[in-house]
């Protein structure tokens, strides 16, 4: 574990950071205790002390959600077509919030099972991915996708390579998020767009289910972003923040409510989902979250600027609501 001396975002001393909650996690007889704290200057919430990769790696391994997610033995191209049908907006020429430039170059940072890479390739872009999990990379390459193994700096892309990038639910996992954003900026072409998706620490669902919310995901999530702190991270990395929205999807909200009912009232999750008991509340939370900026996920659109304009380390954002 690494004791942080300064906030990962604003570099303010962690001396006055407020402790919020301590978690005890276990997988395959590996135990890890993590604590979330809030910076007294910028309100960013993060793990301190911060687990090292060696300590947190077992929580991405065999028997975990991340291992099961890549357990299929063949790539599902039909799922790609279904995703395009549901997530491509012909009016804006965007797929899953990312601009589509036929003939242009696209990179998905933390490409996982490769759905974004395959979909953007299908939509006419020269699509690539970079992913640290060797098993996921092998899975993608077997499907003919151009995915490199490692983290983004390992790929050593030349400057000004890509027309657009996406980092979908990756930034919260990395020890130094601003460093990753700066590397994204380096490989983007001038005027290029980076689309970032992270869990929304101000989500309505979190307010209801509490620390068991999947967006907290300890010990894997080292950071918990709000719209204010995600904006700060983008500005510190030299991006112009063009848009910040939140998004909830009922198909994800409903099972999480069912999971919460199982924990709180011992109602079997399968029964809740079969009877659709949680659907009315899930539908309401989805609509309300999307209308108020308190959906489950934040989606930020960052534009590459010509020069990094740093934000003073004592910058204070509005209080958490």
MARVOVO-523930 format. One record per residue (C-alpha): y, z, x. Coordinates in nm, 2 decimals. Last residue first. Layout:
<lolum y="Y" z="Z" x="X"/>
...
This chain:
<lolum y="1.82" z="-0.30" x="-2.44"/>
<lolum y="1.82" z="-0.29" x="-2.06"/>
<lolum y="2.17" z="-0.24" x="-1.93"/>
<lolum y="2.39" z="-0.54" x="-1.84"/>
<lolum y="2.35" z="-0.67" x="-1.49"/>
<lolum y="2.49" z="-0.51" x="-1.17"/>
<lolum y="2.56" z="-0.71" x="-0.86"/>
<lolum y="2.55" z="-0.47" x="-0.56"/>
<lolum y="2.35" z="-0.72" x="-0.34"/>
<lolum y="2.62" z="-0.98" x="-0.38"/>
<lolum y="2.47" z="-1.31" x="-0.51"/>
<lolum y="2.42" z="-1.58" x="-0.25"/>
<lolum y="2.53" z="-1.94" x="-0.30"/>
<lolum y="2.26" z="-2.16" x="-0.16"/>
<lolum y="2.39" z="-2.51" x="-0.11"/>
<lolum y="2.35" z="-2.85" x="-0.28"/>
<lolum y="2.21" z="-2.72" x="-0.61"/>
<lolum y="1.86" z="-2.76" x="-0.75"/>
<lolum y="1.84" z="-2.70" x="-1.12"/>
<lolum y="1.65" z="-2.41" x="-1.27"/>
<lolum y="1.51" z="-2.41" x="-1.63"/>
<lolum y="1.37" z="-2.07" x="-1.72"/>
<lolum y="1.09" z="-2.00" x="-1.97"/>
<lolum y="1.03" z="-1.63" x="-2.06"/>
<lolum y="0.70" z="-1.53" x="-2.23"/>
<lolum y="0.60" z="-1.30" x="-2.50"/>
<lolum y="0.89" z="-1.36" x="-2.73"/>
<lolum y="1.20" z="-1.14" x="-2.72"/>
<lolum y="1.47" z="-1.41" x="-2.71"/>
<lolum y="1.57" z="-1.33" x="-3.07"/>
<lolum y="1.44" z="-1.63" x="-3.27"/>
<lolum y="1.12" z="-1.68" x="-3.07"/>
<lolum y="1.04" z="-1.31" x="-3.09"/>
<lolum y="1.11" z="-1.30" x="-3.46"/>
<lolum y="0.89" z="-1.61" x="-3.54"/>
<lolum y="0.60" z="-1.49" x="-3.32"/>
<lolum y="0.63" z="-1.13" x="-3.43"/>
<lolum y="0.62" z="-1.24" x="-3.80"/>
<lolum y="0.31" z="-1.45" x="-3.74"/>
<lolum y="0.13" z="-1.18" x="-3.55"/>
<lolum y="0.22" z="-0.93" x="-3.83"/>
<lolum y="0.07" z="-1.16" x="-4.09"/>
<lolum y="-0.23" z="-1.25" x="-3.87"/>
<lolum y="-0.35" z="-0.90" x="-3.79"/>
<lolum y="-0.60" z="-0.88" x="-4.07"/>
<lolum y="-0.73" z="-1.23" x="-4.00"/>
<lolum y="-1.07" z="-1.12" x="-4.14"/>
<lolum y="-1.26" z="-1.27" x="-3.85"/>
<lolum y="-1.00" z="-1.17" x="-3.59"/>
<lolum y="-1.00" z="-0.81" x="-3.71"/>
<lolum y="-1.38" z="-0.80" x="-3.73"/>
<lolum y="-1.42" z="-0.94" x="-3.38"/>
<lolum y="-1.18" z="-0.69" x="-3.24"/>
<lolum y="-1.38" z="-0.40" x="-3.38"/>
<lolum y="-1.15" z="-0.14" x="-3.53"/>
<lolum y="-1.15" z="0.17" x="-3.30"/>
<lolum y="-0.80" z="0.27" x="-3.43"/>
<lolum y="-0.59" z="0.27" x="-3.12"/>
<lolum y="-0.80" z="0.07" x="-2.87"/>
<lolum y="-0.95" z="-0.17" x="-3.12"/>
<lolum y="-0.62" z="-0.21" x="-3.30"/>
<lolum y="-0.46" z="-0.31" x="-2.97"/>
<lolum y="-0.72" z="-0.57" x="-2.91"/>
<lolum y="-0.66" z="-0.72" x="-3.25"/>
<lolum y="-0.28" z="-0.72" x="-3.18"/>
<lolum y="-0.36" z="-0.91" x="-2.86"/>
<lolum y="-0.58" z="-1.15" x="-3.05"/>
<lolum y="-0.29" z="-1.23" x="-3.29"/>
<lolum y="-0.02" z="-1.27" x="-3.03"/>
<lolum y="-0.21" z="-1.55" x="-2.84"/>
<lolum y="-0.27" z="-1.79" x="-3.13"/>
<lolum y="0.07" z="-1.69" x="-3.26"/>
<lolum y="0.25" z="-1.85" x="-2.96"/>
<lolum y="0.56" z="-1.67" x="-2.84"/>
<lolum y="0.83" z="-1.82" x="-2.63"/>
<lolum y="1.15" z="-1.71" x="-2.47"/>
<lolum y="1.45" z="-1.92" x="-2.35"/>
<lolum y="1.67" z="-1.94" x="-2.04"/>
<lolum y="1.86" z="-2.26" x="-1.97"/>
<lolum y="2.06" z="-2.43" x="-1.70"/>
<lolum y="2.03" z="-2.17" x="-1.42"/>
<lolum y="2.18" z="-2.33" x="-1.11"/>
<lolum y="1.95" z="-2.26" x="-0.82"/>
<lolum y="2.03" z="-2.11" x="-0.48"/>
<lolum y="1.74" z="-1.86" x="-0.44"/>
<lolum y="1.97" z="-1.57" x="-0.54"/>
<lolum y="2.06" z="-1.76" x="-0.85"/>
<lolum y="1.70" z="-1.80" x="-0.96"/>
<lolum y="1.62" z="-1.44" x="-0.89"/>
<lolum y="1.93" z="-1.32" x="-1.09"/>
<lolum y="1.83" z="-1.54" x="-1.39"/>
<lolum y="1.48" z="-1.38" x="-1.38"/>
<lolum y="1.65" z="-1.04" x="-1.37"/>
<lolum y="1.86" z="-1.10" x="-1.67"/>
<lolum y="1.60" z="-1.27" x="-1.88"/>
<lolum y="1.36" z="-0.98" x="-1.81"/>
<lolum y="1.10" z="-0.99" x="-1.54"/>
<lolum y="0.81" z="-0.75" x="-1.46"/>
<lolum y="0.70" z="-0.78" x="-1.10"/>
<lolum y="0.38" z="-0.70" x="-0.90"/>
<lolum y="0.15" z="-0.83" x="-1.17"/>
<lolum y="-0.21" z="-0.81" x="-1.04"/>
<lolum y="-0.25" z="-0.43" x="-1.06"/>
<lolum y="-0.18" z="-0.41" x="-1.35"/>
<lolum y="-0.15" z="-0.67" x="-1.61"/>
<lolum y="0.19" z="-0.58" x="-1.77"/>
<lolum y="0.18" z="-0.90" x="-1.97"/>
<lolum y="-0.15" z="-0.80" x="-2.13"/>
<lolum y="0.02" z="-0.52" x="-2.32"/>
<lolum y="-0.17" z="-0.19" x="-2.27"/>
<lolum y="0.16" z="-0.02" x="-2.16"/>
<lolum y="0.29" z="-0.04" x="-2.51"/>
<lolum y="0.13" z="-0.22" x="-2.81"/>
<lolum y="0.45" z="-0.24" x="-3.02"/>
<lolum y="0.74" z="-0.27" x="-2.78"/>
<lolum y="0.52" z="-0.50" x="-2.57"/>
<lolum y="0.48" z="-0.73" x="-2.87"/>
<lolum y="0.86" z="-0.74" x="-2.92"/>
<lolum y="0.90" z="-0.88" x="-2.57"/>
<lolum y="1.15" z="-0.73" x="-2.33"/>
<lolum y="0.93" z="-0.75" x="-2.02"/>
<lolum y="0.89" z="-1.12" x="-2.09"/>
<lolum y="0.58" z="-1.26" x="-1.91"/>
<lolum y="0.68" z="-1.54" x="-1.67"/>
<lolum y="0.73" z="-1.92" x="-1.69"/>
<lolum y="0.95" z="-2.11" x="-1.44"/>
<lolum y="1.06" z="-2.47" x="-1.47"/>
<lolum y="1.21" z="-2.62" x="-1.15"/>
<lolum y="1.43" z="-2.92" x="-1.19"/>
<lolum y="1.55" z="-3.17" x="-0.93"/>
<lolum y="1.91" z="-3.25" x="-0.87"/>
<lolum y="1.85" z="-3.31" x="-0.51"/>
<lolum y="1.48" z="-3.35" x="-0.46"/>
<lolum y="1.27" z="-3.04" x="-0.47"/>
<lolum y="1.07" z="-2.93" x="-0.16"/>
<lolum y="1.34" z="-2.68" x="-0.04"/>
<lolum y="1.41" z="-2.54" x="-0.39"/>
<lolum y="1.04" z="-2.45" x="-0.43"/>
<lolum y="1.06" z="-2.28" x="-0.09"/>
<lolum y="1.36" z="-2.08" x="-0.21"/>
<lolum y="1.18" z="-1.98" x="-0.52"/>
<lolum y="0.88" z="-1.85" x="-0.32"/>
<lolum y="1.12" z="-1.64" x="-0.10"/>
<lolum y="1.28" z="-1.51" x="-0.42"/>
<lolum y="0.95" z="-1.40" x="-0.55"/>
<lolum y="0.85" z="-1.18" x="-0.25"/>
<lolum y="0.53" z="-1.00" x="-0.32"/>
<lolum y="0.38" z="-1.27" x="-0.55"/>
<lolum y="0.21" z="-1.21" x="-0.88"/>
<lolum y="0.51" z="-1.21" x="-1.11"/>
<lolum y="0.60" z="-1.56" x="-0.99"/>
<lolum y="0.27" z="-1.71" x="-1.10"/>
<lolum y="0.29" z="-1.73" x="-1.48"/>
<lolum y="0.38" z="-2.10" x="-1.48"/>
<lolum y="0.55" z="-2.22" x="-1.17"/>
<lolum y="0.66" z="-2.58" x="-1.24"/>
<lolum y="0.81" z="-2.85" x="-1.02"/>
<lolum y="1.02" z="-3.16" x="-1.08"/>
<lolum y="1.13" z="-3.47" x="-0.89"/>
<lolum y="0.94" z="-3.37" x="-0.58"/>
<lolum y="0.97" z="-3.44" x="-0.21"/>
<lolum y="1.32" z="-3.32" x="-0.11"/>
<lolum y="1.20" z="-3.14" x="0.21"/>
<lolum y="0.86" z="-3.23" x="0.35"/>
<lolum y="0.56" z="-3.05" x="0.21"/>
<lolum y="0.41" z="-2.78" x="0.43"/>
<lolum y="0.11" z="-2.71" x="0.21"/>
<lolum y="0.09" z="-2.35" x="0.35"/>
<lolum y="0.44" z="-2.27" x="0.22"/>
<lolum y="0.31" z="-2.33" x="-0.14"/>
<lolum y="0.01" z="-2.10" x="-0.11"/>
<lolum y="-0.34" z="-2.23" x="-0.03"/>
<lolum y="-0.58" z="-2.51" x="-0.13"/>
<lolum y="-0.43" z="-2.84" x="-0.22"/>
<lolum y="-0.48" z="-3.02" x="-0.55"/>
<lolum y="-0.48" z="-3.39" x="-0.61"/>
<lolum y="-0.71" z="-3.42" x="-0.92"/>
<lolum y="-1.03" z="-3.63" x="-0.91"/>
<lolum y="-1.23" z="-3.40" x="-1.14"/>
<lolum y="-1.43" z="-3.26" x="-0.84"/>
<lolum y="-1.09" z="-3.19" x="-0.68"/>
<lolum y="-1.00" z="-2.96" x="-0.97"/>
<lolum y="-1.32" z="-2.75" x="-0.95"/>
<lolum y="-1.29" z="-2.74" x="-0.57"/>
<lolum y="-0.93" z="-2.61" x="-0.61"/>
<lolum y="-1.04" z="-2.35" x="-0.86"/>
<lolum y="-1.31" z="-2.22" x="-0.63"/>
<lolum y="-1.07" z="-2.21" x="-0.33"/>
<lolum y="-0.82" z="-1.99" x="-0.52"/>
<lolum y="-0.48" z="-2.03" x="-0.35"/>
<lolum y="-0.36" z="-2.32" x="-0.57"/>
<lolum y="-0.13" z="-2.61" x="-0.50"/>
<lolum y="-0.10" z="-2.90" x="-0.74"/>
<lolum y="-0.01" z="-3.26" x="-0.75"/>
<lolum y="0.10" z="-3.52" x="-1.01"/>
<lolum y="0.23" z="-3.87" x="-0.94"/>
<lolum y="0.36" z="-3.90" x="-1.30"/>
<lolum y="0.25" z="-4.13" x="-1.57"/>
<lolum y="0.17" z="-3.90" x="-1.87"/>
<lolum y="-0.20" z="-3.88" x="-1.77"/>
<lolum y="-0.09" z="-3.75" x="-1.43"/>
<lolum y="0.13" z="-3.49" x="-1.60"/>
<lolum y="-0.17" z="-3.39" x="-1.81"/>
<lolum y="-0.41" z="-3.36" x="-1.52"/>
<lolum y="-0.17" z="-3.16" x="-1.31"/>
<lolum y="-0.09" z="-2.93" x="-1.60"/>
<lolum y="-0.46" z="-2.88" x="-1.68"/>
<lolum y="-0.55" z="-2.81" x="-1.32"/>
<lolum y="-0.77" z="-2.50" x="-1.35"/>
<lolum y="-0.53" z="-2.29" x="-1.16"/>
<lolum y="-0.22" z="-2.49" x="-1.06"/>
<lolum y="-0.04" z="-2.21" x="-0.88"/>
<lolum y="0.26" z="-2.43" x="-0.81"/>
<lolum y="0.24" z="-2.74" x="-1.02"/>
<lolum y="0.40" z="-3.03" x="-0.84"/>
<lolum y="0.55" z="-3.35" x="-0.99"/>
<lolum y="0.64" z="-3.68" x="-0.83"/>
<lolum y="0.81" z="-3.97" x="-1.02"/>
<lolum y="0.65" z="-4.28" x="-1.16"/>
<lolum y="0.70" z="-4.17" x="-1.52"/>
<lolum y="0.95" z="-3.88" x="-1.51"/>
<lolum y="0.83" z="-3.61" x="-1.75"/>
<lolum y="1.05" z="-3.30" x="-1.77"/>
<lolum y="0.87" z="-2.97" x="-1.79"/>
<lolum y="0.89" z="-2.76" x="-2.11"/>
<lolum y="0.51" z="-2.79" x="-2.19"/>
<lolum y="0.56" z="-3.17" x="-2.16"/>
<lolum y="0.91" z="-3.30" x="-2.19"/>
<lolum y="1.04" z="-3.64" x="-2.29"/>
<lolum y="1.31" z="-3.48" x="-2.50"/>
<lolum y="1.24" z="-3.67" x="-2.82"/>
<lolum y="0.87" z="-3.73" x="-2.74"/>
<lolum y="0.80" z="-3.36" x="-2.71"/>
<lolum y="0.45" z="-3.31" x="-2.55"/>
<lolum y="0.29" z="-2.97" x="-2.61"/>
<lolum y="0.04" z="-3.03" x="-2.90"/>
<lolum y="-0.08" z="-3.38" x="-2.83"/>
<lolum y="-0.06" z="-3.33" x="-2.46"/>
<lolum y="-0.27" z="-3.02" x="-2.49"/>
<lolum y="-0.53" z="-3.20" x="-2.70"/>
<lolum y="-0.55" z="-3.48" x="-2.44"/>
<lolum y="-0.60" z="-3.23" x="-2.16"/>
<lolum y="-0.86" z="-3.04" x="-2.36"/>
<lolum y="-1.05" z="-3.37" x="-2.40"/>
<lolum y="-1.05" z="-3.40" x="-2.02"/>
<lolum y="-1.25" z="-3.08" x="-1.99"/>
<lolum y="-1.34" z="-3.06" x="-1.62"/>
<lolum y="-1.71" z="-2.98" x="-1.56"/>
<lolum y="-1.91" z="-2.67" x="-1.45"/>
<lolum y="-1.70" z="-2.42" x="-1.64"/>
<lolum y="-1.65" z="-2.08" x="-1.46"/>
<lolum y="-1.29" z="-2.12" x="-1.37"/>
<lolum y="-1.14" z="-1.88" x="-1.63"/>
<lolum y="-1.43" z="-1.64" x="-1.57"/>
<lolum y="-1.31" z="-1.57" x="-1.22"/>
<lolum y="-0.95" z="-1.50" x="-1.33"/>
<lolum y="-1.06" z="-1.28" x="-1.62"/>
<lolum y="-1.26" z="-1.06" x="-1.38"/>
<lolum y="-1.64" z="-1.05" x="-1.31"/>
<lolum y="-1.61" z="-1.19" x="-0.96"/>
<lolum y="-1.27" z="-1.18" x="-0.81"/>
<lolum y="-0.90" z="-1.16" x="-0.90"/>
<lolum y="-0.90" z="-0.78" x="-0.91"/>
<lolum y="-1.09" z="-0.77" x="-0.59"/>
<lolum y="-0.79" z="-0.93" x="-0.42"/>
<lolum y="-0.55" z="-0.64" x="-0.50"/>
<lolum y="-0.62" z="-0.42" x="-0.19"/>
<lolum y="-0.65" z="-0.71" x="0.06"/>
<lolum y="-0.34" z="-0.87" x="-0.08"/>
<lolum y="-0.14" z="-0.55" x="-0.02"/>
<lolum y="-0.04" z="-0.32" x="-0.30"/>
<lolum y="0.33" z="-0.25" x="-0.35"/>
<lolum y="0.45" z="0.11" x="-0.34"/>
<lolum y="0.64" z="0.05" x="-0.56"/>
<lolum y="0.54" z="-0.21" x="-0.82"/>
<lolum y="0.84" z="-0.38" x="-0.99"/>
<lolum y="1.10" z="-0.36" x="-1.27"/>
<lolum y="1.44" z="-0.52" x="-1.20"/>
<lolum y="1.72" z="-0.32" x="-1.35"/>
<lolum y="1.98" z="-0.47" x="-1.11"/>
<lolum y="2.12" z="-0.15" x="-0.95"/>
<lolum y="1.90" z="0.14" x="-1.05"/>
<lolum y="1.59" z="-0.06" x="-0.97"/>
<lolum y="1.31" z="0.02" x="-1.21"/>
<lolum y="0.97" z="0.15" x="-1.10"/>
<lolum y="0.61" z="0.06" x="-1.19"/>
<lolum y="0.33" z="0.26" x="-1.03"/>
<lolum y="-0.01" z="0.14" x="-0.90"/>
<lolum y="-0.34" z="0.31" x="-0.85"/>
<lolum y="-0.64" z="0.11" x="-0.73"/>
<lolum y="-1.01" z="0.15" x="-0.77"/>
<lolum y="-1.28" z="-0.08" x="-0.66"/>
<lolum y="-1.62" z="0.00" x="-0.82"/>
<lolum y="-1.66" z="-0.36" x="-0.95"/>
<lolum y="-1.31" z="-0.34" x="-1.11"/>
<lolum y="-1.09" z="-0.03" x="-1.15"/>
<lolum y="-0.73" z="0.03" x="-1.24"/>
<lolum y="-0.53" z="0.35" x="-1.26"/>
<lolum y="-0.17" z="0.29" x="-1.38"/>
<lolum y="0.15" z="0.49" x="-1.33"/>
<lolum y="0.45" z="0.44" x="-1.55"/>
<lolum y="0.83" z="0.43" x="-1.53"/>
<lolum y="0.95" z="0.57" x="-1.20"/>
<lolum y="1.32" z="0.53" x="-1.17"/>
<lolum y="1.46" z="0.38" x="-0.85"/>
<lolum y="1.72" z="0.60" x="-0.67"/>
<lolum y="1.57" z="0.56" x="-0.32"/>
<lolum y="1.47" z="0.20" x="-0.38"/>
<lolum y="1.78" z="0.08" x="-0.19"/>
<lolum y="1.95" z="-0.23" x="-0.33"/>
<lolum y="1.81" z="-0.55" x="-0.19"/>
<lolum y="1.90" z="-0.74" x="-0.52"/>
<lolum y="1.56" z="-0.90" x="-0.60"/>
<lolum y="1.28" z="-0.73" x="-0.40"/>
<lolum y="1.45" z="-0.39" x="-0.44"/>
<lolum y="1.48" z="-0.21" x="-0.10"/>
<lolum y="1.27" z="0.03" x="0.11"/>
<lolum y="0.94" z="-0.08" x="-0.04"/>
<lolum y="0.64" z="0.15" x="0.05"/>
<lolum y="0.35" z="-0.09" x="0.12"/>
<lolum y="0.00" z="0.00" x="0.00"/>
